[in-house]
Amino acid sequence: MFRIYIIAASLILLAAIGCNDVEDMPDRNELEAEKEKIENVIVTFFRAINEKDWQTFEETVRPDWKYYDSGGNIFTHDDFIAATENITEYEAEVTELKINFSDDMSMAVAGYQGETVYRVNDEVRDFYGFRTTVLKKENDLWVIIHHHL
């Protein structure tokens, strides 16, 4: 049920910021370049978590970003970092990435299938499902403001 709320909230956000399909964007080369930047931010985000490279992690998210997990929990920036202390062997895979932009290209919503496998103490956990990541362009760089499982 929580996923339905997240998907509905994402759709409402898309409508509010006026996201367009790729065909509506004026410059396809610019759009593809921005999509590549966003994909790199998402991949870097997951890699930084795996390596516990919090400096790189900080470069991918806003200080006030939120992480919404599949259990309905909402983590603030500091809560998320604290929750990863016992996590080892964190691996995430992103497939079927689709990105929509706001009309002014200052915001984007990335939807994708993702699989995350990680170990907490001696227990291996595996999560596969649809995810959304909301990004904002600040100083010509994309940063994550929300991440939803």
Backbone as CSV, one residue per row, in Angstrom:
resi,resn,N_x,N_y,N_z,CA_x,CA_y,CA_z,C_x,C_y,C_z
1,MET,0.821,-1.189,0.000,0.000,0.000,0.000,0.872,1.264,0.000
2,PHE,1.992,1.190,0.751,2.878,2.353,0.819,3.414,2.713,-0.557
3,ARG,3.723,1.686,-1.368,4.245,1.944,-2.712,3.241,2.705,-3.560
4,ILE,1.961,2.394,-3.384,0.925,3.112,-4.135,0.967,4.594,-3.765
5,TYR,1.139,4.892,-2.483,1.240,6.285,-2.046,2.451,6.980,-2.650
6,ILE,3.585,6.267,-2.674,4.804,6.844,-3.231,4.631,7.111,-4.720
7,ILE,4.063,6.141,-5.443,3.846,6.331,-6.881,2.880,7.480,-7.115
8,ALA,1.804,7.546,-6.342,0.838,8.640,-6.488,1.502,9.983,-6.189
9,ALA,2.306,10.025,-5.131,2.996,11.274,-4.788,3.957,11.679,-5.897
10,SER,4.639,10.708,-6.488,5.555,11.008,-7.591,4.805,11.559,-8.791
11,LEU,3.648,10.966,-9.093,2.848,11.456,-10.223,2.336,12.869,-9.973
12,ILE,1.932,13.126,-8.745,1.477,14.480,-8.398,2.629,15.463,-8.534
13,LEU,3.821,15.063,-8.067,5.002,15.919,-8.196,5.312,16.180,-9.665
14,LEU,5.232,15.127,-10.482,5.474,15.300,-11.916,4.505,16.311,-12.518
15,ALA,3.245,16.196,-12.149,2.249,17.134,-12.675,2.523,18.550,-12.183
16,ALA,2.919,18.667,-10.920,3.161,19.991,-10.343,4.348,20.701,-10.975
17,ILE,5.399,19.937,-11.316,6.576,20.586,-11.891,6.542,20.587,-13.409
18,GLY,5.496,20.008,-13.984,5.315,20.082,-15.427,6.298,19.260,-16.216
19,CYS,6.513,18.007,-15.831,7.464,17.167,-16.544,6.951,16.821,-17.933
20,ASN,7.871,16.726,-18.864,7.565,16.402,-20.246,8.204,15.095,-20.643
21,ASP,7.689,14.516,-21.715,8.334,13.355,-22.315,9.514,13.837,-23.134
22,VAL,10.391,12.920,-23.495,11.592,13.258,-24.258,11.230,13.991,-25.549
23,GLU,10.146,13.586,-26.219,9.781,14.180,-27.507,9.450,15.664,-27.395
24,ASP,9.046,16.134,-26.230,8.662,17.536,-26.047,9.851,18.461,-25.790
25,MET,11.029,17.894,-25.581,12.176,18.714,-25.238,12.795,19.309,-26.505
26,PRO,13.213,20.565,-26.449,13.693,21.240,-27.649,15.031,20.740,-28.202
27,ASP,15.986,20.401,-27.371,17.318,20.026,-27.840,17.651,18.623,-27.348
28,ARG,17.578,17.661,-28.230,17.781,16.256,-27.868,19.207,15.994,-27.355
29,ASN,20.203,16.637,-27.922,21.587,16.431,-27.464,21.760,16.908,-26.028
30,GLU,21.197,18.068,-25.710,21.274,18.589,-24.343,20.550,17.652,-23.380
31,LEU,19.405,17.165,-23.808,18.624,16.260,-22.977,19.409,14.978,-22.679
32,GLU,20.008,14.410,-23.701,20.793,13.178,-23.503,21.981,13.424,-22.582
33,ALA,22.615,14.573,-22.713,23.746,14.914,-21.837,23.281,15.026,-20.381
34,GLU,22.123,15.644,-20.167,21.584,15.790,-18.812,21.183,14.430,-18.249
35,LYS,20.611,13.568,-19.082,20.244,12.226,-18.630,21.485,11.449,-18.188
36,GLU,22.561,11.586,-18.933,23.808,10.911,-18.578,24.342,11.426,-17.244
37,LYS,24.255,12.737,-17.024,24.697,13.311,-15.747,23.870,12.741,-14.589
38,ILE,22.564,12.627,-14.798,21.681,12.109,-13.748,21.993,10.648,-13.456
39,GLU,22.172,9.856,-14.504,22.521,8.455,-14.301,23.832,8.336,-13.517
40,ASN,24.794,9.171,-13.832,26.074,9.163,-13.110,25.888,9.520,-11.643
41,VAL,24.992,10.467,-11.349,24.736,10.846,-9.951,24.139,9.667,-9.197
42,ILE,23.181,8.978,-9.816,22.535,7.847,-9.154,23.537,6.717,-8.915
43,VAL,24.337,6.392,-9.912,25.348,5.340,-9.764,26.378,5.732,-8.701
44,THR,26.806,6.988,-8.713,27.775,7.476,-7.720,27.184,7.420,-6.316
45,PHE,25.907,7.761,-6.178,25.192,7.694,-4.900,25.296,6.292,-4.312
46,PHE,24.957,5.276,-5.123,25.002,3.898,-4.634,26.433,3.437,-4.365
47,ARG,27.364,3.820,-5.222,28.762,3.438,-5.019,29.298,4.049,-3.726
48,ALA,28.947,5.291,-3.466,29.414,5.957,-2.238,28.882,5.249,-0.995
49,ILE,27.636,4.774,-1.061,27.089,4.027,0.074,27.878,2.735,0.263
50,ASN,28.127,2.021,-0.834,28.876,0.769,-0.756,30.244,0.984,-0.135
51,GLU,30.928,2.029,-0.557,32.287,2.294,-0.082,32.319,3.112,1.202
52,LYS,31.141,3.509,1.671,31.021,4.401,2.836,31.902,5.629,2.654
53,ASP,31.849,6.126,1.437,32.590,7.329,1.054,31.633,8.507,1.239
54,TRP,31.573,9.007,2.456,30.569,10.015,2.788,30.862,11.366,2.143
55,GLN,32.094,11.635,1.808,32.396,12.886,1.100,31.764,12.865,-0.292
56,THR,31.936,11.772,-1.022,31.307,11.649,-2.343,29.800,11.598,-2.207
57,PHE,29.314,10.892,-1.197,27.878,10.825,-0.922,27.300,12.232,-0.774
58,GLU,27.999,13.073,-0.006,27.545,14.446,0.227,27.430,15.241,-1.074
59,GLU,28.245,14.904,-2.054,28.205,15.604,-3.337,27.000,15.206,-4.180
60,THR,26.341,14.086,-3.845,25.210,13.612,-4.643,23.858,13.992,-4.061
61,VAL,23.821,14.427,-2.818,22.536,14.717,-2.166,22.530,16.129,-1.581
62,ARG,21.307,16.666,-1.448,21.163,17.921,-0.704,21.212,17.598,0.779
63,PRO,21.655,18.541,1.603,21.704,18.274,3.048,20.329,17.927,3.639
64,ASP,19.253,18.408,3.029,17.911,18.147,3.560,17.189,17.016,2.823
65,TRP,17.935,16.169,2.093,17.305,15.101,1.319,16.635,14.086,2.236
66,LYS,15.716,13.309,1.673,14.999,12.280,2.423,15.087,10.952,1.674
67,TYR,15.135,9.869,2.442,15.166,8.516,1.906,13.932,7.794,2.429
68,TYR,13.108,7.307,1.525,11.873,6.617,1.877,12.059,5.138,1.552
69,ASP,12.021,4.275,2.581,12.258,2.857,2.302,10.945,2.117,2.049
70,SER,11.054,0.835,1.698,9.879,0.045,1.336,8.995,-0.287,2.531
71,GLY,9.487,-0.076,3.727,8.701,-0.351,4.928,7.942,0.857,5.449
72,GLY,7.985,1.956,4.710,7.282,3.159,5.135,8.095,4.063,6.039
73,ASN,9.353,3.743,6.241,10.222,4.574,7.077,10.791,5.729,6.262
74,ILE,10.912,6.861,6.906,11.496,8.038,6.275,12.772,8.384,7.031
75,PHE,13.870,8.448,6.289,15.163,8.746,6.894,15.626,10.127,6.465
76,THR,16.083,10.912,7.422,16.748,12.162,7.100,18.179,11.830,6.708
77,HIS,18.904,12.818,6.326,20.309,12.672,5.935,21.107,11.931,7.013
78,ASP,21.104,12.453,8.224,21.890,11.860,9.308,21.361,10.494,9.716
79,ASP,20.022,10.317,9.704,19.431,9.018,10.037,19.884,7.947,9.059
80,PHE,19.936,8.305,7.777,20.335,7.341,6.764,21.780,6.890,6.972
81,ILE,22.666,7.832,7.199,24.077,7.484,7.414,24.226,6.604,8.653
82,ALA,23.521,6.937,9.721,23.583,6.121,10.941,23.048,4.711,10.684
83,ALA,22.000,4.598,9.867,21.393,3.291,9.585,22.311,2.390,8.758
84,THR,23.275,2.964,8.071,24.169,2.162,7.230,25.420,1.685,7.976
85,GLU,25.563,2.030,9.230,26.768,1.670,9.970,27.036,0.170,9.988
86,ASN,25.990,-0.647,10.120,26.164,-2.099,10.196,26.047,-2.785,8.844
87,ILE,25.913,-2.012,7.785,25.758,-2.586,6.446,27.133,-2.781,5.812
88,THR,27.331,-3.975,5.268,28.540,-4.267,4.504,28.117,-4.889,3.178
89,GLU,29.040,-4.923,2.249,28.801,-5.548,0.955,27.554,-5.010,0.267
90,TYR,27.384,-3.725,0.256,26.223,-3.074,-0.345,26.427,-2.970,-1.851
91,GLU,25.539,-3.583,-2.619,25.606,-3.494,-4.070,24.232,-3.134,-4.601
92,ALA,24.201,-2.208,-5.541,22.934,-1.797,-6.152,23.085,-1.793,-7.661
93,GLU,22.029,-2.218,-8.326,22.013,-2.243,-9.784,20.816,-1.430,-10.265
94,VAL,21.053,-0.596,-11.270,19.997,0.238,-11.843,19.752,-0.214,-13.272
95,THR,18.488,-0.557,-13.590,18.120,-0.937,-14.956,16.828,-0.238,-15.355
96,GLU,16.569,-0.207,-16.631,15.335,0.372,-17.182,15.123,1.816,-16.709
97,LEU,16.170,2.592,-16.735,16.121,3.974,-16.266,15.320,4.849,-17.226
98,LYS,14.354,5.570,-16.689,13.559,6.545,-17.438,13.604,7.856,-16.669
99,ILE,13.845,8.956,-17.380,13.977,10.257,-16.718,13.033,11.251,-17.373
100,ASN,12.288,11.972,-16.538,11.442,13.073,-16.993,11.937,14.357,-16.356
101,PHE,11.893,15.438,-17.142,12.380,16.738,-16.687,11.231,17.726,-16.528
102,SER,11.430,18.692,-15.647,10.497,19.811,-15.569,10.684,20.661,-16.819
103,ASP,9.705,21.513,-17.114,9.770,22.354,-18.318,11.051,23.176,-18.389
104,ASP,11.500,23.684,-17.256,12.712,24.509,-17.256,13.987,23.690,-17.013
105,MET,13.841,22.374,-16.945,14.947,21.437,-16.727,15.708,21.691,-15.423
106,SER,15.034,22.219,-14.441,15.675,22.433,-13.144,15.425,21.280,-12.190
107,MET,14.464,20.399,-12.536,14.165,19.231,-11.722,13.958,18.034,-12.629
108,ALA,14.167,16.855,-12.055,13.966,15.621,-12.815,13.505,14.519,-11.875
109,VAL,12.736,13.604,-12.437,12.333,12.404,-11.718,12.861,11.219,-12.504
110,ALA,13.665,10.395,-11.848,14.219,9.195,-12.468,13.492,7.989,-11.889
111,GLY,12.927,7.176,-12.755,12.281,5.933,-12.348,13.071,4.775,-12.918
112,TYR,13.250,3.727,-12.143,14.052,2.602,-12.609,13.804,1.373,-11.756
113,GLN,14.132,0.218,-12.348,14.157,-1.021,-11.591,15.493,-1.064,-10.863
114,GLY,15.459,-1.524,-9.672,16.704,-1.605,-8.924,16.764,-2.862,-8.084
115,GLU,17.951,-3.378,-7.961,18.172,-4.491,-7.044,19.291,-4.087,-6.105
116,THR,19.037,-4.252,-4.829,20.034,-3.950,-3.811,20.258,-5.208,-2.981
117,VAL,21.493,-5.594,-2.891,21.871,-6.734,-2.053,22.886,-6.208,-1.047
118,TYR,22.622,-6.464,0.208,23.549,-5.991,1.224,23.531,-6.931,2.419
119,ARG,24.525,-6.780,3.248,24.668,-7.626,4.427,24.592,-6.729,5.664
120,VAL,23.738,-7.143,6.600,23.658,-6.492,7.906,24.092,-7.546,8.909
121,ASN,25.215,-7.275,9.556,25.861,-8.272,10.410,26.100,-9.514,9.555
122,ASP,25.491,-10.659,9.851,25.710,-11.860,9.035,24.512,-12.192,8.155
123,GLU,23.526,-11.335,8.115,22.307,-11.602,7.338,22.357,-10.882,5.985
124,VAL,22.150,-11.648,4.901,22.108,-11.062,3.560,20.666,-10.664,3.263
125,ARG,20.499,-9.442,2.790,19.175,-8.934,2.427,19.186,-8.544,0.957
126,ASP,18.073,-8.792,0.306,17.962,-8.545,-1.127,16.639,-7.834,-1.377
127,PHE,16.689,-6.724,-2.085,15.474,-5.995,-2.421,15.489,-5.704,-3.915
128,TYR,14.420,-6.087,-4.588,14.280,-5.793,-6.008,12.941,-5.099,-6.196
129,GLY,12.943,-3.983,-6.906,11.684,-3.294,-7.156,11.883,-1.972,-7.853
130,PHE,10.774,-1.315,-8.100,10.777,-0.030,-8.769,11.170,1.052,-7.776
131,ARG,11.984,1.993,-8.231,12.446,3.097,-7.385,12.257,4.414,-8.129
132,THR,12.147,5.459,-7.369,12.154,6.796,-7.961,13.148,7.651,-7.196
133,THR,13.831,8.487,-7.939,14.756,9.442,-7.357,14.421,10.800,-7.936
134,VAL,14.204,11.771,-7.082,13.900,13.129,-7.506,15.171,13.946,-7.348
135,LEU,15.530,14.656,-8.414,16.770,15.437,-8.421,16.475,16.889,-8.759
136,LYS,17.347,17.758,-8.287,17.250,19.191,-8.577,18.606,19.650,-9.094
137,LYS,18.568,20.533,-10.077,19.807,21.068,-10.626,20.170,22.329,-9.844
138,GLU,21.338,22.292,-9.219,21.820,23.425,-8.430,23.249,23.730,-8.860
139,ASN,23.491,24.969,-9.237,24.830,25.377,-9.699,25.341,24.456,-10.810
140,ASP,24.459,24.112,-11.711,24.750,23.280,-12.879,25.079,21.831,-12.542
141,LEU,24.786,21.401,-11.301,24.994,20.012,-10.890,23.671,19.420,-10.416
142,TRP,23.441,18.153,-10.738,22.235,17.466,-10.256,22.501,16.882,-8.872
143,VAL,21.560,17.107,-7.949,21.652,16.539,-6.594,20.322,15.871,-6.261
144,ILE,20.402,14.830,-5.467,19.207,14.069,-5.068,18.524,14.775,-3.927
145,ILE,17.200,14.970,-4.062,16.429,15.570,-2.962,15.507,14.550,-2.292
146,HIS,15.096,13.517,-3.039,14.287,12.416,-2.489,14.698,11.127,-3.180
147,HIS,14.712,10.055,-2.426,14.943,8.733,-2.997,13.897,7.804,-2.398
148,HIS,13.164,7.106,-3.264,12.073,6.239,-2.825,12.330,4.805,-3.242
149,LEU,12.135,3.878,-2.326,12.143,2.452,-2.677,10.731,2.035,-2.935
